[in-house]
Every structure is written in structure tokens, then in C-alpha cells.
């Protein structure tokens, strides 16, 4: 919260453009004390109706809100109380979580815990990534976003280098190709 003195308020009103709007100096400049209180964030929308109006206004500005981003789309649908309009996102998220769990289990089963290297007796089939990209069914933008976040987690960074590289260069890049 900021407390403006008379001099600070006059200066804010006199600036070009004015730094404070909607203030009548005749009624706001009190001779005996605090002139005006300004709280940080006080102009942010608080009620659901104000939030909806702000989102609608932001959506009218091209490129300001990425409506193709699944998380943004879900936030907007939740704000309007209709998250069921995007039920496939939950199914996609569950599939992506299964892919991450499968990758981790696969890496642990094929990696020598002492060296961090793959078992030298692996067959080519065993060395193939266990998570495949479905070019027709996968929601590629969502997979890319979730995999990107996953690749920044400690869980992923603790995987052996060869597994991280295989996932990045194989699975992740394939989603980039199909998006």
C-alpha cells in the first residue's frame, strides 16, 4: 500500500499522461492528513464476472492469450464453469504420465546401477524406447509441453545420460515433427 502526500498526488495528477486518474484534487487533497491510499493490485479483477470480462477483453487482442495452449484453454473453461468442454485433456495427461512412468521403469531395468550404462548384452529390440508416438491420436502440443516440463524435473535429470538423450532425440523430436 502507498500513501501519497498532497505534493506527490499533485505531481502524479500533473504528469503527462497522469499517473493517477479519476481523482478530484478538490475533494481528495485533505489539509489535515492522508490524502489517498493506493493498494498494489487493487485494480485486478476480483469477482468471477470481473475476471470473465478481463479474459474476454484480453482475447479480443490478437496474440495476447495463446488459446492453443491446453493449460490456458483449461483455465478459461474453468473460469466459465465448463471444464467438460475439454475432457480429452485429462485422458492425454494420463497417457503422458504413463509414458513418463514407463520410461523411468524401463531405464531402471536396463541400466547398471554402478556404472549408469546400459546392459552390454541388450538386444536392439530391448534398447528401443518403450514409449511410442502415435501420429494420429497424440495431442502433440500437449505432449510437447508436458514432456518439456518433465525433462526439467529431478526425476528425469537423474536418469542416465543415454536414456535422457534417447528420449529427447527420439520421442520428443518426433512429437515436434508431427505437431
Helices and strands as residue ranges (DSSP letters): E 2-4, H 6-14, H 25-28, E 36-38, H 48-59, H 70-79, G 83-86, H 88-110, H 124-127, H 140-150, H 154-157, H 161-166, I 167-172, H 173-178
